[in-house]
Amino acid sequence: MGGGPGVARGYALEIRCEVRPRWTFRLSRRVGLDRVARMRGGVLHRLLHCDEQPVVVRVAQTAADRVLIGAQADSREAAEWAIERMRVGLGVDLDLRPFYDRFRFDPLIGAAVRANPGLRPHGRPDAFEALAWTVCEQLIEYERAAAIQRRLVAKLGRRCAISGLANSPSAAVLARQAPALLESCGLSETRAIALVKVAREVASGRVDLSDPDHERGWQRLRSIRGVGSWTVETMAFTGQARLDQLPAGDLAYLKLVGQLRAGGRGPVPRARATEEEVRELFAPYAPYAGLAGLHALSGAGNAAAMRLAA
């Protein structure tokens, strides 16, 4: 794994782990507009925090069937934790063969599945980051949301002086903020209040996003005003590797399914489905409704696929 500029050489140790993906995998060179991840010379750089311990992670694809993940930290525990989180975020351990075998000739998504069998969610190694960023993305264009996320990182994010990388704000930090400060970053009042409230739930331990019983945490999050099905389902899809979770209320899906129901004739007046109709269309793809939806958007050339896909 090439070093390149910004390699963190001031930590006590580095652990490297070579992973053989369980299915077709290609390390994307595309990083989010929030700028918490950097791509340098084909190597992905990312700062994570195990509790409050900083860990610098680097990922490189060394062969078609080999991915090398390195983590630099002051403790082995933190480095191993970060490698595990990156494996989840990247989806290198996902076995998508059952999905491929079942749907490669499907009338709706088969062509997209055959064209891009390794398509995965653009996952995040930190489920709270996925949740916080999803709150930021409610009801606005992704570019505007990303600008808000960058401001939050600049004001409240965590930094590594050794590598120069920045991480998103922790739940504990966001939980202490006045909504007005978050509004100054561009959030609406409603979303600022919602972000503080979800951060408090996570920081207090009342919602444990690492608990395998995801549904229990989702139910508590849904009780917060301003947090609906789209927010929880998008967070689960991108932050908890839940391929069954389809953010059916996403405008891209409402338009896509509306157009399909109108006969696929392109944009037509009121060609927008209901959330229930979206769920109905993708119900036969269980337990891969979210992944099937991603292929459907990708096959339709929808810009939303660029936001959700790795």
N, C-alpha and C positions, 0 to 999 in steps of 0.2 A: 504494500500500500504506500503510494507516494506521499512524501511529507508535504511539500508545498508550503506556501506562506501561511502563517497563523497556526502551525502545529503547536499544541500545548506541551511544552517541554518542562514545565515547572511542577508537575504533579508527581506523586510518589511512585506510581506504577502505571503500567499499561497492560491491558489484557486484550488479546486478539482471539477471535473465534471465526473459523471458517465454516460456513453453512452451505449445505447442498439443498437448494429449494426443492420442495416436494412437488412442484409443478412448474411449468414454463414461467420463467421470471426474467424481467429486464429492469435493471435499475434506471429509473427515470432521471433524466437530466433536468427536468422541470421542477422548480421549487416554488413554494407559495409566495404571493406578493407581500406577505407579512414580514418576510426577510429574517425569520428566525432560523432558517436553514440556508446553507450556502453550498454551491457546487463549484469546486475548484479542481480543474484538471481531471474531471471525471470522478472525483471523490466527493461524496456528500459529507458535509460537516454540520454538526448539530450540538448545541449545548443543552444538557438536561440537568435536572436536580433531583437527587435522591434525598428526600427530606430537604435539608438545606445544603447538602454537599454537592458542589458542582462536578459534572462529569462531561468531558469533551468526547464526543463520539464521531468516528469517521467510518464511512461505508464505501466500499469499492467492489465492483463486479469484476472478478479476475478471470472468469471464464463463463461460458454459457450456463454452466451448472454449478458455479461456485460464487459465493458472496463472502467477502471478508469484512468483518466488523471489529473495529478496535475501540477501546474505551480507556481514557486516561482519567485517573481520579486519585484521591489520597487514601482510599480504602478499597480492598478487593470486593467487598460487599456492594459498594456503590457502583463500581465498574460492571460487575456481573448483572446488577439490576438494570443498568442502562442498556446493556447488550440485549437483555431479554425484552425490554420495552421497544427497542428499535426493531427487533425481529417481529414483534406484534404489529408495530406501526407500518412496516414495509410489507407485511403479509408474506414473508418468505416461507413460512411454515404452513401456509394454507394449501391443502390438497384440493385442487379444483377439478381433478379428473372426473369425479362423479357428476359434477355440473356439466362438464364438457360432453361426456358420453350421453347424458340425458337430453341435452338441448342443442347439440350442434346442427341438427336438421330441423329445428323448430321454425315454423313459418314466420314468426315475428323476429326472433333474435338469432336464428341459426347462422345466417351469413355473418353477422357481427361476431359471434362466438368463434366461428372458424377463422375469421380474419385476424382476431386478436384474442387468442385463447388465454393469454396471461393477464388480461385486464383485471385490475383489482381496485378497491377504493383507494383514494389518496388518504391513507391512514395517518393518524398522529400518535406518537408514542406516549403522550400524556392525555388521558381521557378528560381531565379537567380543562386542558387547553382546548380540546375539541368542543367541549360544552361552552366555554366562554366565547370562543370564536363564532360558534353557531348563534349565540345570542346576538353578537355583533352583526351577523349577516341577515337577521330577520328583516324581511320586507324591503331590502335595498339591494342595489347592484353590488356584485362581488368586489369590483374595483373600489367603490366607496367604503365597503366594509373593511377591505384590506388596509385602506388609509387609516381608518380608525384603529385597527389592530396595531399598525406601526406606531401610532401615537401612544397607545397603551404600553407598548414595549419600551418606548423612549422614556415615558414618565415613570412607569411602575415596574418595568421588567428587571430581570436579574442578569448580571453581566459577568463575564470572565475576563479579567485583566490580562491573563496570560495569552488567551487565544483571540481575544477581541470579539468573541461571539456573544450574542444576547439571547436570553430565554424569555418566554412569556411570563406575565405576572402570576404568582402563586395564588391559590384560593385564599390563603391567610391574608395576603396583602390586599387583594380586592375586597375582601370582607370588611376591611377597616376603612374603606374609602367612603366619602360622602358622594351621593349620586351626582352632585353638581360638578365634582371634579371629572367624573367619567363623561358627563355631558360636554365638558370643555374639550374632550377628545373627539367629539362628533356624534356621540350616542344621543338618541332621543331620551326624554325624561323617563318614559316607560321602560325602555330597554336598559337604561342605566340602573334603575331601581331593581329590575329583574336580575341583572348581572350581580349586583351586590347581594341579593337574596340567595341566588344559587351558590355564590362563593361562601356565604355564611353556612349554608347547609353542608357543603363539602368540608370546609375548614373545621367545623364543629364535630364532624364524624357522623352526623345524622344521615348523610348520604355518603356511602362508600362506593365510589365508582369502580373499585377493584374487586368488589364482592361478586362472586360468580352468579349470585341471585340478582341479576341486573334489574329484573322487573320491580323489585322492592324499591330500589332507588329511583327508578323512572316514575313510579307512582307518587313518591314524595315530591319530585321535581315538578310533576304536572300540577300539583296543588298550588304552585306559585303563579301568581298573576303574571301574564306575559310569557309563560312557558307552556307551549302547546305541543301537539303531536309532532309537528315538523321539527321543532327544536330537539326533542328527545330522540326522535328517529334518526335525524342527521348525526347527532352526537354518537348514538349507538353504532351507526354504520361506519363512521370515520374514526371513532375513538375507542370502541370496544369490540371491533372486528365482528360485528353482528351482521352477517350477510343476509339475514332474513328480514332486516329492518329496511323498509321502503319509505322514504319521506314523501308520502303520497300527496301532501299538500303543496309540494314544490311547484311553482308556476310552470317549470319546464315539463313536468309530468302532466299537469292539467291541460296544457296546450297539446302535448303529444297525443295523449289519449283522446282528447276532443277531436283532433284531426283524424285519427284512426277511425273513430266512430262516425265521422263525416264522410268516410270513404277514401281518406288519404288524398284528397284533391288539393292539398296545399292550404294556405290560410283562407278561412271562410268566416263570415260573420258569426260571432258567438261560438266559435269552434273551441270551446273550453269545457272539459269534463268536470265532474264533481270529484271530490276526494274519494268518495265511496266507489265511483266508477273506476278510478285508478286502482284501488285495492282489488276490485273485482277482476280487472284484467290481469293483474299480476299474481293473483291467488294461486293459479295452477303451478307457479314456479317455486312454491314453498319446498324446502326451507331456504331458498335462494332469491327471494323476491327482490331484495335490494340490489343484488348483483345482476339479476335479469333486467331490472330497470336501468341500470348503468349501461348495459349492452344495448338496450333499446335506444337510449339517448345517443350513445356513440354511433350506432348504426344510422341514426337519423341525422347525424352531423350536428347535433345540438351543442351549443356552446356550454351548457351546463355540465356536459360530460367532462369538459376540461377542468372544471372546478372540483368535481367529485372523484375523478379517476387518477390513478397513479400513472 
